[in-house]
Structure formats: structure tokens, C-alpha cells
Amino acid sequence: MKPSYSSAAALAACALMAGLMLPGCAKQERAATGTASAAPTRPGEKRYPLKGEIVAVQADKHILVVQHEAIPDYMPAMTMEFKVGRGDVANAKAGQRIRGELVYFNGELSLEKIWPDDTQTARQLDAAAKALAQDTAMRGKEAYREVGEVAPDFTLLDQEGRTITAGHFRGKQVMLNFIFTRCPIATMCPAATQHMMALQAAAKQAGIANVEFVSISLDPEYDTPGVLKEYAEARGIDTANFTFLTGPDTAVRQLLAQLGILREFEGDTIKHTLATLLLNEQGRIIHRVDGSTWDVQEFLGKMRKG
């Protein structure tokens, strides 16, 4: 007989599968759901999709030199300098294909929402997202994975822009949750991240070496690899065994459905639930707590038992 999740988690999974909204979820800043900018457009600001290849990285100036393709109705193909964020310049490599959003404001050009755009990465992410969607569809009413079941496979990008699969963590215990970097509610995602950091420190002190901490973004349109890198660095997170993941929203939606996490966009808010799961070395879910508040010592004890 299968063990059951909490009724709240079960309702969340059903709501996700049915496209419904549950009442009483936290209000949060809205993420972009289309190709338009995630941030409100400032007066005089213009944004355009851009694809190209990094020619040079000027890390000290936070500048990327990019040979970009023609931008319809704006400019022909050329090589230009763009200001970028700290995480993006840290991840950038000469010769790398990227896509992003060109931002023109106050006479300055910058790049935001930067993603790897090489053919191999695109194919891996697309194939994995389709396989995950097919798996959800085939499982039907059994899509929701309970304690005792193996967590779903996935392929996403980490905070360095590297392709990471679920298999990457096999052989390690995994603490898994979902957050987003712009969450303004202190008792939601920020609290969840603080708990993960506290458990990471406690596990290290206890000598538990075979554990990885994984946070998947609920807001993948905004939370690019570079944004996640800045998020981790700003909090002083030790990323030696703490990975932040993002990727196609199609893949994230399937993971949420299979793991019973609610996330819906409504106007200028994101409504979502939170859960933290512990997976064993084979990827099987062995413990779960819903919400952002949980006992570090409780999870530490589960890790010691393996």
C-alpha cells in the first residue's frame, strides 16, 4: 500500500493537472510567461530578442563582446559591446552561442535573460522536456509521485549554464525544493533557502558527505543561469554541493505536476505552494515536508539513516 502525501499536496497536484487555482496561496511578483520582458518597461526603454556568439569577455567591466545576428526592424548583424550582470559575465566564454534580450535604455545597450544557445544543449533540453511531458501523460492519474516512488527524470541547466540530468545526482542523497529568486515573501522562498543552507551546514558538521542540495526555479523565464549564480553568491551559498536549476518552463511544469507543487500565474502574482523532499541514492523519495518551515534536525536524522 502506497504511503500518502498531505491532503494539501494532493490537492495541489490535482489542481496543476486540471489547470485550477487553489485559494490561500502566497502572493508574489509575477514572472514572465511569454517573450516580452519580465520587468516593467521603463519610459524610453526598448527590448529585442538577440542571438549571437560571444567574441570576448571583459569581466572587469561586466562587458560581453557579441557578434549577433540581424535584429529585424532594429539593426543589422554586427559585433557590439553589451553590459551584462555579474552572474552572466562569470558564466560567459568566448566562442559560446547565446540568446538573450537586448535592452536599450538611456543611450546604453545591455543584455539580459541570457541562455546558452548551442545546438547540442537545445536538443538535450527539448528532448528531455518532451520525454517528461510524455511520462506525465502516460502516468495519467498516477502522475503524482508519492513517498516511496522514484522522482522523475529531468534535464535542466545549473547556475553555471551546464546541462544537468537527474542521473547526475545518483549515488548521493538529494534535498530537493522549488524556489524563485524574486520572491518577496520572507516566509516563503527566502525561508526555504535559509533552511536548506542551515541543513547544508549541519550535514557538513555531522560528517554527512553523500548529500546534494538542489533548488529548481519556479520562475524559469526570469531565473536564467546567470541570475541563479548571482542569487547564490549574494547569499554566500557553498555551491560545492548546492545546485540551482532552471530550464524550459514546459519541463518545470511537468516536475511540479509530478511532485505535487502548485504554481499558477494570476495577473501580477505567482501563487504557489512549497515542499521539500529527500531522495535516497537511487533517486527514491524517502521523506517530504510541505511548506517552507521544516525541522533541520528531522531531515538530518533521515539522512543519517539513509
C-alpha positions in Angstrom: 0.0 0.0 0.0 1.4 3.4 -1.0 2.1 6.0 1.7 0.2 9.2 1.1 1.2 12.8 0.9 -0.7 15.5 2.8 -4.1 16.4 1.5 -2.8 19.9 0.6 -0.1 18.4 -1.6 -2.5 16.0 -3.2 -4.9 18.9 -4.0 -2.0 20.9 -5.4 -1.1 18.1 -7.8 -4.7 17.7 -8.9 -5.0 21.5 -9.4 -1.9 21.5 -11.5 -3.2 18.6 -13.7 -6.6 20.2 -14.0 -5.4 23.8 -14.5 -7.2 25.0 -11.4 -6.2 27.5 -8.7 -6.3 26.8 -5.0 -7.2 29.6 -2.6 -4.9 30.8 0.2 -1.5 30.7 -1.6 1.1 33.4 -1.1 1.0 36.4 -3.4 4.3 37.0 -5.2 5.8 39.0 -8.0 4.7 37.8 -11.4 7.2 36.0 -13.7 7.2 36.5 -17.5 5.2 33.9 -19.3 5.8 34.9 -22.9 8.6 36.6 -24.9 8.0 40.1 -23.5 10.3 41.5 -20.8 9.8 40.2 -17.3 10.4 43.6 -15.9 8.0 46.6 -16.4 9.3 48.7 -19.3 10.8 52.0 -18.2 9.9 55.1 -20.2 12.2 55.1 -23.3 13.3 51.5 -22.8 13.3 49.2 -25.7 13.8 45.4 -25.7 14.6 43.0 -28.6 15.4 39.3 -28.8 19.0 38.6 -29.7 21.1 35.7 -30.8 24.8 35.5 -31.4 28.3 34.4 -30.4 30.4 35.7 -27.6 33.6 37.1 -29.1 35.3 38.3 -26.0 34.6 38.7 -22.2 35.7 41.8 -20.4 35.0 40.5 -16.9 36.4 43.5 -15.0 33.9 45.8 -16.9 31.0 43.4 -16.9 31.0 43.6 -20.7 30.5 40.9 -23.4 31.5 41.5 -27.0 28.9 39.7 -29.1 28.8 39.0 -32.8 25.0 39.0 -33.1 22.5 38.1 -35.9 20.4 40.8 -37.5 17.6 42.2 -35.3 14.5 42.8 -37.5 13.4 46.4 -37.6 16.2 47.5 -35.4 19.8 46.8 -36.6 21.8 44.6 -39.0 24.1 41.8 -37.9 27.3 43.3 -36.3 29.7 42.9 -33.4 29.0 45.1 -30.3 29.7 45.5 -26.6 27.0 44.9 -24.1 26.8 45.4 -20.4 25.7 42.3 -18.5 25.1 41.2 -14.9 27.8 39.7 -12.6 26.5 36.1 -13.0 26.3 36.4 -16.8 29.8 37.7 -17.2 31.1 35.0 -14.8 29.4 32.2 -16.9 30.4 33.7 -20.3 33.0 32.1 -22.5 34.4 33.3 -25.8 33.0 31.2 -28.7 29.8 30.4 -26.8 26.5 30.7 -28.7 23.8 32.6 -26.6 20.4 34.0 -26.9 19.1 36.9 -24.7 17.3 40.1 -24.6 18.9 43.3 -25.9 17.9 46.3 -23.7 18.3 49.9 -24.9 17.9 52.5 -22.2 19.4 56.0 -21.7 21.7 55.5 -24.6 23.2 52.3 -23.2 23.0 48.8 -24.5 22.8 45.8 -22.2 21.9 42.1 -22.4 19.6 40.3 -20.0 17.9 36.9 -19.9 21.0 35.2 -21.3 20.8 31.5 -22.1 23.2 29.0 -23.8 22.0 28.6 -27.4 24.3 25.9 -28.9 22.6 23.1 -30.8 23.5 20.3 -28.5 22.2 22.0 -25.4 18.9 23.0 -27.1 18.4 19.5 -28.4 19.1 17.9 -25.0 16.7 20.2 -23.2 13.9 19.9 -25.8 14.1 16.1 -25.9 14.1 15.8 -22.1 11.1 18.2 -21.8 9.1 16.2 -24.4 10.0 12.9 -22.7 8.9 14.3 -19.3 5.6 15.6 -20.7 5.0 12.2 -22.3 5.8 10.5 -19.0 3.2 12.7 -17.2 0.6 12.0 -19.8 1.2 8.2 -19.7 1.0 8.1 -15.9 -2.3 10.0 -16.0 -3.9 10.0 -12.6 -0.8 8.3 -11.2 1.4 11.2 -12.3 1.7 12.4 -8.7 4.7 10.6 -7.2 4.4 9.6 -3.6 6.9 8.9 -0.9 8.5 5.5 -1.8 8.5 6.2 -5.6 11.4 7.3 -7.7 11.5 11.0 -8.5 11.0 11.9 -12.2 13.9 12.3 -14.6 14.8 15.7 -15.9 17.4 17.7 -17.8 17.9 21.3 -16.8 20.7 23.9 -16.6 22.6 24.8 -13.4 23.8 28.2 -12.2 26.9 27.8 -14.4 24.9 27.1 -17.5 25.8 23.5 -17.6 23.4 20.7 -18.6 22.4 18.6 -15.6 20.3 15.5 -15.6 18.7 13.7 -12.7 21.2 10.9 -13.1 24.0 13.4 -12.2 22.9 13.1 -8.6 22.6 9.3 -8.4 24.7 7.8 -5.7 24.0 10.8 -3.5 21.2 11.7 -1.2 19.3 14.8 -2.5 17.5 17.5 -0.7 15.1 19.0 -3.4 12.9 22.0 -3.3 11.5 24.7 -5.6 12.0 28.5 -5.2 12.3 31.6 -7.3 14.8 34.4 -6.9 12.4 37.4 -7.0 10.1 36.0 -4.3 9.3 39.0 -1.9 7.6 37.0 0.9 10.2 36.4 3.6 8.3 33.3 5.0 8.2 31.6 1.6 11.2 31.1 -0.8 13.7 33.1 1.3 12.9 31.0 4.3 13.1 27.8 2.3 16.6 28.8 1.1 17.7 29.6 4.6 16.6 26.2 5.8 18.5 24.5 3.0 21.6 26.4 3.9 21.2 25.6 7.6 20.8 21.9 6.8 23.8 22.0 4.4 25.9 23.4 7.3 24.5 20.8 9.7 25.2 17.9 7.4 28.8 19.1 6.9 29.3 19.4 10.6 27.8 15.9 11.1 30.2 14.4 8.5 27.5 13.5 6.0 29.3 13.8 2.7 27.0 12.0 0.3 24.3 14.7 0.1 23.4 17.2 -2.6 21.1 20.2 -2.2 19.0 21.1 -5.3 16.7 24.1 -5.8 14.7 24.3 -9.0 13.3 27.6 -10.1 9.6 28.2 -10.2 10.3 31.3 -12.5 12.4 30.0 -15.3 11.7 32.8 -17.7 13.5 35.2 -15.3 15.8 32.9 -13.4 18.5 32.3 -16.0 21.7 30.6 -15.1 23.4 33.9 -14.5 20.6 35.1 -12.3 20.8 32.0 -10.2 24.5 32.4 -9.9 24.1 35.9 -8.5 21.4 34.7 -6.1 23.8 32.0 -4.7 26.8 34.4 -4.5 24.7 37.1 -2.8 23.8 34.7 0.0 27.3 33.2 0.3 26.0 29.8 -0.6 28.5 27.0 -0.9 27.8 25.6 -4.3 30.2 22.7 -3.9 27.1 20.5 -3.2 24.3 23.0 -3.7 22.9 23.3 -7.2 20.3 25.8 -8.6 18.5 24.6 -11.7 16.4 26.3 -14.4 15.3 25.5 -17.9 12.3 25.2 -20.2 9.1 26.1 -18.4 7.5 23.0 -20.1 9.8 20.8 -18.1 9.3 22.7 -14.9 5.5 22.4 -15.2 5.8 18.6 -15.5 8.1 18.4 -12.5 5.6 20.4 -10.5 2.7 18.2 -11.5 4.6 15.0 -10.7 5.9 16.3 -7.3 2.6 18.0 -6.2 3.7 21.6 -6.2 1.2 24.3 -7.2 2.3 27.2 -9.3 -0.1 29.5 -11.2 0.2 32.9 -12.7 -2.6 35.3 -12.0 -2.2 39.0 -13.0 0.8 40.4 -11.3 1.2 37.5 -8.9 2.5 34.0 -8.7 0.5 31.7 -6.5 2.4 28.6 -5.4 2.9 26.0 -2.7 6.3 24.7 -1.4 7.6 21.3 -0.5 11.0 19.9 0.4 11.9 16.3 -0.5 14.7 14.0 0.5 15.7 11.4 -2.1 17.9 8.4 -1.5 21.0 7.4 -3.5 18.7 5.7 -6.1 16.5 8.8 -6.5 13.6 7.4 -4.5 11.6 9.9 -2.4 12.0 8.9 1.3 10.7 12.0 3.1 8.7 15.0 2.3 7.5 18.1 4.2 5.1 20.6 2.7 5.5 24.4 3.3 8.6 26.5 3.8 9.0 25.7 7.5 10.6 22.4 8.5 12.9 21.0 11.1 16.6 20.8 10.1 17.3 18.1 12.7 14.4 15.9 11.3 15.9 15.9 7.8 19.4 15.4 9.3 18.2 12.3 11.1 16.6 10.9 7.9 20.0 11.5 6.1 21.9 9.6 8.8 19.5 6.6 8.4 20.0 6.7 4.6 
